[in-house]
Every structure is written in C-alpha cells, then in structure tokens.
Amino acid sequence: MINAVTFVLQETLEAALLISVLLALSYQQKQPIHWLFTGLLCGLLFSAIYAANMPTISEWFDYVGQEVTNASLQAAITLFICLYAFSLRRSSSPSPNPLFFITATMSVVCAITVEGSEIFIYMTGFFQQKSHLQTILIGSSIGFAIGLSIGVLLFYLLRNLNNKLLRSSGLCLLALFAGNMLSQATLQLTQADWIPAAQAVWDSSQWLSESSVTGRLLYALIGYEATPSMAQVVSYLLGVTGVLLLANLKRPKASLSS
C-alpha cells in the first residue's frame, strides 16, 4: 500500500502544484478560469487515450516511443510555462488575455496527460490481481487525496499573499517546475539513447535516496535528482532561467502620437 500511496502522490502532486499556482495567478491577474475546466477534461481524456495506446506508442522510434513522447510533452510544458510567464508582463486587467488562457490550458493538458497516463498504467497493471486490487485502490486513493490536499493548501497560501509577493512566489514555483520538466525530458532522452549518457555531476543518494518518500516528494516539488548528469543540470537551469527572464522582460513603451 505504501508504494501505491507514494507513487500516486508523486504523480498527483506535480499536476496539483502546477494547477494551484496557475489558479492563484489567474485570480491575481483577474483572468477567467475557463482554462482549468478545459485543461482538466482534455488532460484526463488524452491521458486515458495515451495509456490505452501505450503498447503501440512504445514501439515507435525503435522501441523508445514512450520515452520520446514523454520527453516531448515535458518539453512542451516547459515551453508553455515560459510563454505563460511572458503573458504575465501585462498588468492586471479584467479583459481576457488570450495568451494567458492558451498557455495555462496547454500546460495543464500536457501535465495531466503525462502524470495521468502513468497512474492509469499503474492501476490497470493490478486489475488482473484481485488479491492486491483493493489494497492498491485504497493506497492510490490516499495518495491522490494527499496530493490534492497539498495543492489546495498551496493555493490558499498563495491567495493570502499580497499581489507583489504572490506574483514573485508563483513565478519562482513555476520556474522550478519548468526546470524540473526540462530535466525530466533530458533524462527520458538519455534513457532512449538520443542524448549520450554521462557521469553524474554529484551523488547525494547517501544523504537522501530518490526512492525514499522524502526523495519522491522533493522530486515532485523541485525535481530532486540524487545523481543528475550535466545535461540534466543544464536543462534544469535553462528551464528556470527561461521562465524568470521572460516574466521580467520590460514591456515596450508605446510611442506617443504627434
């Protein structure tokens, strides 16, 4: 049961944290939250389709289709978060911001597709094992509930901040999430042999193992890796830097008409 709790918690937590931050920033920017319902529905649908077709997808690209597809989705999440950060340059206004809506929606769709498909695949693997099914369902429900609760808690914590602190805190969390996604994409491509494998830059497994409960939670929160390669470190920093730079680009001053 513990394995089911930690696995589903890790997968749920990544999507829950992203949604919580986007939702808090939506209220701060006075933007509609239609993106949330669109993203959730499309994400759940695509994750079910993705999981159901995984045997076929896995055979793509010389049997590394799953790794390449996951990496593509994770890189897309990073791109959409960067564009989302770019859309935040505009001051709070009740008028809808199309870029805000599109990037928030697509970030959620891609995140739920990746994380949701992992949960679907994990759950369906136990449907034939009736003796373990009840335990797995209970553990998965607990993990999902904990992940959802943490997401709700984060949302209300952010909502209680003043606008300036909410924006900076939200952007920092999004930057860490983007770095995490790009680092994970790099790892997937390394496993697919599309990026050469390299020695780990450091090894912190003796202090905190990735397989421990704390390690898994930190992986979901900030992309913790005990033995990252240089490519992963660079990817992580690129994701973080990209979000922060685009969010802080100065808006061009409107030219005065004569």
KENUGU-108145 format. One record per residue (C-alpha): residue number from 1; residue in one letter; x, y, z. Coordinates in steps of 0.001 Angstrom, whole numbers, plus 524288, in hexadecimal, padded with zeros to 5 digits. Example, Ala and Ser with C-alpha at 12.3 -4.5 7.8 and 13.67 -1.06 7.14 Angstrom:
  num  residu     px     py     pz
    1       A  8300C  7EE6C  81E78
    2       S  83566  7FBDC  81BE4
END
This chain:
  num  residu     px     py     pz
    1       M  80000  80000  80000
    2       I  80B2C  8094D  80335
    3       N  81079  807F1  7F55A
    4       A  8031B  80B42  7EFB9
    5       V  801C7  81706  7F8B8
    6       T  80F2B  81CA9  7F563
    7       F  80E0D  819E6  7E6C1
    8       V  800A6  82016  7E4FD
    9       L  80447  82B22  7EE46
   10       Q  81046  82E6B  7E626
   11       E  808BE  82E5B  7D95D
   12       T  7FD25  835D7  7DEF0
   13       L  80584  83FC4  7E601
   14       E  80C80  8447F  7D9C3
   15       A  7FFBF  847A2  7D2CC
   16       A  7F940  84CE0  7DF2E
   17       L  80453  8565F  7E1F1
   18       L  80442  85B7F  7D406
   19       I  7F58B  85D76  7D415
   20       S  7F5D4  86401  7E178
   21       V  7FFED  86E0B  7DD42
   22       L  7F92D  870CD  7D046
   23       L  7EC1F  8724D  7D71D
   24       A  7F17C  87BA4  7E15B
   25       L  7F7ED  883E9  7D6D3
   26       S  7EB4A  883F3  7CEFD
   27       Y  7E421  88A52  7DA4E
   28       Q  7EF4D  893CB  7DC7F
   29       Q  7EF1D  8978B  7CE14
   30       K  7E025  89850  7CE15
   31       Q  7DF69  88E50  7C326
   32       P  7D44D  88486  7C0C5
   33       I  7D6EC  8768C  7C52B
   34       H  7D08F  86FB0  7B996
   35       W  7DE08  86A1C  7B68B
   36       L  7DD18  86198  7C2B9
   37       F  7D114  85A01  7BE5F
   38       T  7D5D7  858EC  7B05A
   39       G  7E345  85461  7B4CF
   40       L  7DDF7  84A60  7BE74
   41       L  7D443  84458  7B4F3
   42       C  7DD9F  843CD  7A96E
   43       G  7E8D7  83F3F  7B204
   44       L  7E113  833ED  7B7C3
   45       L  7DC30  8300A  7AA4B
   46       F  7E9AA  83075  7A410
   47       S  7EFF7  8295D  7AF8B
   48       A  7E635  81E2A  7AE2A
   49       I  7E887  81D84  79F75
   50       Y  7F73E  81E34  7A169
   51       A  7F71E  81355  7AB97
   52       A  7EE25  80AB0  7A364
   53       N  7F71F  80BE4  79798
   54       M  803E1  80A9F  79F16
   55       P  80749  7FD16  79978
   56       T  806F4  802E4  78BBE
   57       I  80D71  80FB9  78F77
   58       S  8187F  80876  7964D
   59       E  81C55  8024F  78949
   60       W  81E7C  80F67  7829F
   61       F  82C3D  8146B  77FF8
   62       D  8326C  806E6  78151
   63       Y  82B16  80390  78DD0
   64       V  82DD1  8101C  79539
   65       G  820E4  8167F  791BA
   66       Q  81C5D  81812  79FC3
   67       E  828D2  81F04  7A3DB
   68       V  828D8  827F6  797FB
   69       T  81A5D  82B3B  7993A
   70       N  81B86  82E09  7A7C3
   71       A  8277B  83685  7A541
   72       S  82021  83E02  79AB4
   73       L  8149D  84081  7A3C8
   74       Q  81D8D  844BC  7AEE3
   75       A  82516  84DE5  7A5F4
   76       A  81808  8534D  7A147
   77       I  81417  855F0  7AF6B
   78       T  8209B  85DBC  7B13E
   79       L  81DEC  86581  7A4DC
   80       F  80FE5  8688A  7A8BA
   81       I  813FF  86CAB  7B670
   82       C  81E31  875C7  7B084
   83       L  813DC  87BCE  7A7A9
   84       Y  80A90  87C98  7B32C
   85       A  814DB  8841B  7BAD0
   86       F  81660  88D12  7AF09
   87       S  807B0  88FB3  7AF45
   88       L  808B9  89441  7BD70
   89       R  81027  8A071  7B91D
   90       R  80317  8A6AA  7B6A1
   91       S  7FD8A  8ADB1  7C26B
   92       S  7F167  8A81F  7C90D
   93       S  7E58B  8AAC7  7C0C7
   94       P  7D7E2  8A4ED  7C09B
   95       S  7D888  8A3A4  7B1CC
   96       P  7DBDC  895AC  7AD77
   97       N  7E9D7  89305  7A960
   98       P  7E9E3  888B9  79E67
   99       L  7F829  884EE  7A086
  100       F  7F574  8831B  7AF0C
  101       F  7E9F7  87A0F  7AC27
  102       I  7F0D0  871FD  7A1A7
  103       T  7FD76  86FE1  7A91D
  104       A  7F6A3  86CAA  7B5F9
  105       T  7EDAE  86304  7AF12
  106       M  7F872  85C3B  7A788
  107       S  8015B  85B6D  7B371
  108       V  7F6AF  85459  7BAFF
  109       V  7F303  84B97  7AF83
  110       C  8010B  84718  7AD75
  111       A  8039E  84563  7BC0D
  112       I  7F76D  83D3A  7BE6C
  113       T  7F9FB  8354B  7B21D
  114       V  8077E  8316A  7B714
  115       E  8043A  82F7C  7C575
  116       G  7F69A  829FA  7C345
  117       S  7FB34  81FD2  7B980
  118       E  8053F  81AED  7C35C
  119       I  7FA6D  81916  7CD6D
  120       F  7F184  81262  7C38A
  121       I  7FC51  808F3  7BFA4
  122       Y  7FFE1  8065F  7CDD4
  123       M  7F1BF  80399  7D19C
  124       T  7EE66  7FAF6  7C601
  125       G  7FA24  7F270  7C90E
  126       F  7F325  7EDDA  7D563
  127       F  7E59F  7EB80  7CFAD
  128       Q  7E904  7DD49  7CD1D
  129       Q  7EE4F  7DB75  7DAEB
  130       K  7E1C7  7DB29  7E2D1
  131       S  7E8E1  7D83F  7EF87
  132       H  7F075  7E50A  7EEE0
  133       L  7E666  7ED99  7E810
  134       Q  7DF66  7F267  7F443
  135       T  7EC2F  7F5F7  7FAFA
  136       I  7F102  7FD20  7EEDF
  137       L  7E432  8048D  7ED61
  138       I  7E480  808DA  7FB97
  139       G  7F2CD  80CDC  7FAC4
  140       S  7F0A3  81419  7EDFD
  141       S  7E4DE  81B3F  7F39A
  142       I  7ECC6  81F70  7FF6C
  143       G  7F7F6  82428  7F6C9
  144       F  7EE92  82BA3  7EE06
  145       A  7E7C3  831DB  7F9B4
  146       I  7F49F  83622  7FFD6
  147       G  7F992  83BD7  7F2FF
  148       L  7ECCA  8430A  7F0CD
  149       S  7ECD7  8482C  7FECB
  150       I  7FAAC  84D76  7FD5C
  151       G  7F6B2  8541F  7F0B5
  152       V  7EADA  85A75  7F738
  153       L  7F334  85EB7  802C5
  154       L  7FD3A  864E7  7F9B3
  155       F  7F279  86C18  7F25F
  156       Y  7ED1B  8723F  7FEC5
  157       L  7FAAE  87582  803BA
  158       L  7FD8C  87CC9  7F720
  159       R  7F04A  8837C  7F726
  160       N  7F318  8892A  8049E
  161       L  7FF5D  88FFD  7FFC4
  162       N  7FF38  89DE3  7FAC3
  163       N  7FF53  89F66  7EC01
  164       K  80DD3  8A236  7EAAD
  165       L  811FE  896D0  7F345
  166       L  8081C  88DBD  7ECD5
  167       R  80D6D  890E1  7DF5C
  168       S  81BAC  88EF6  7E335
  169       S  818E7  88288  7EB01
  170       G  81070  87CEE  7E039
  171       L  81AB0  87FC9  7D5EA
  172       C  82560  8796B  7DE16
  173       L  81D1B  86D25  7DFB3
  174       L  81A0A  86CEF  7D124
  175       A  82876  86EBA  7CE0B
  176       L  82C0A  86310  7D698
  177       F  82138  85B13  7D04B
  178       A  825E6  85EAC  7C29F
  179       G  833D6  85B0E  7C630
  180       N  82EF9  84E2E  7CBB4
  181       M  82784  84B00  7BF3A
  182       L  832FA  84E30  7B64A
  183       S  83C29  84646  7BED9
  184       Q  832C1  83ABA  7BE6D
  185       A  831D3  83C07  7AFA8
  186       T  840A6  83B83  7AEC6
  187       L  840E1  82F43  7B73C
  188       Q  8369D  828C8  7AE99
  189       L  83E86  82BAE  7A258
  190       T  84ACD  82694  7A902
  191       Q  843B1  819E8  7AC25
  192       A  83F99  8193C  79DDD
  193       D  84DE7  81B20  799B4
  194       W  84A61  8279E  7929C
  195       I  85372  82F0D  79BCB
  196       P  86094  828E4  79F6F
  197       A  8612B  823B1  7AD47
  198       A  86AE0  82A94  7B61B
  199       Q  8704E  82992  7C3C0
  200       A  8686B  82F49  7CEDF
  201       V  86C65  83CEF  7D308
  202       W  86A2F  83928  7E13E
  203       D  86495  82DF6  7E946
  204       S  85C0A  831AA  7F4D5
  205       S  85573  8245D  7F60E
  206       Q  85CE5  8217B  80295
  207       W  85602  82D00  808FE
  208       L  848EE  82C43  80213
  209       S  844DA  8212E  7F91D
  210       E  83BD7  823FB  7EDAA
  211       S  833E7  817D6  7F12C
  212       S  830F8  81CB5  7FEF8
  213       V  82416  8236C  801E9
  214       T  82B11  83061  80430
  215       G  832FC  82EB1  7F7BC
  216       R  826C2  82C35  7EFAD
  217       L  81FFB  83800  7F562
  218       L  82BAD  840B6  7F299
  219       Y  82C2A  83B0D  7E4DF
  220       A  81E1F  83F61  7E2C6
  221       L  8202D  84C95  7E94A
  222       I  82D42  85129  7E3EF
  223       G  83219  8462E  7DB1F
  224       Y  83B9B  84045  7E4E7
  225       E  84569  836F3  7DEB3
  226       A  84FA1  82FE1  7E6DE
  227       T  85890  82D4D  7DB37
  228       P  855D5  83746  7D073
  229       S  85DE8  837F2  7C41D
  230       M  86395  844B5  7BF29
  231       A  8593B  844F0  7B47A
  232       Q  84E8C  8442A  7BECF
  233       V  8549B  84F01  7C6EE
  234       V  855E0  857D3  7BB02
  235       S  847EA  854B7  7B6CC
  236       Y  842D8  857B9  7C464
  237       L  849CC  864CE  7C4B2
  238       L  84506  86820  7B6FE
  239       G  836F6  8657B  7BAEA
  240       V  837F9  86DAC  7C740
  241       T  83F25  878CB  7C06D
  242       G  835DD  878EA  7B4D5
  243       V  829E2  87AF9  7BD53
  244       L  83011  8858E  7C5B6
  245       L  835C2  88CF4  7BA21
  246       L  82935  88CF3  7B22D
  247       A  8212A  8910A  7BDF2
  248       N  829F8  89CB6  7C068
  249       L  82BB9  8A1AD  7B28A
  250       K  8283A  8AFEE  7B207
  251       R  81C4B  8B337  7AA20
  252       P  81F12  8BC32  79E9A
  253       K  81A87  8C9FA  7A111
  254       A  80FAA  8CE79  7985A
  255       S  8140E  8D911  78F1C
  256       L  80D8B  8E629  790F8
  257       S  805A7  8EAB7  7858C
  258       S  80903  8F834  780C6
END
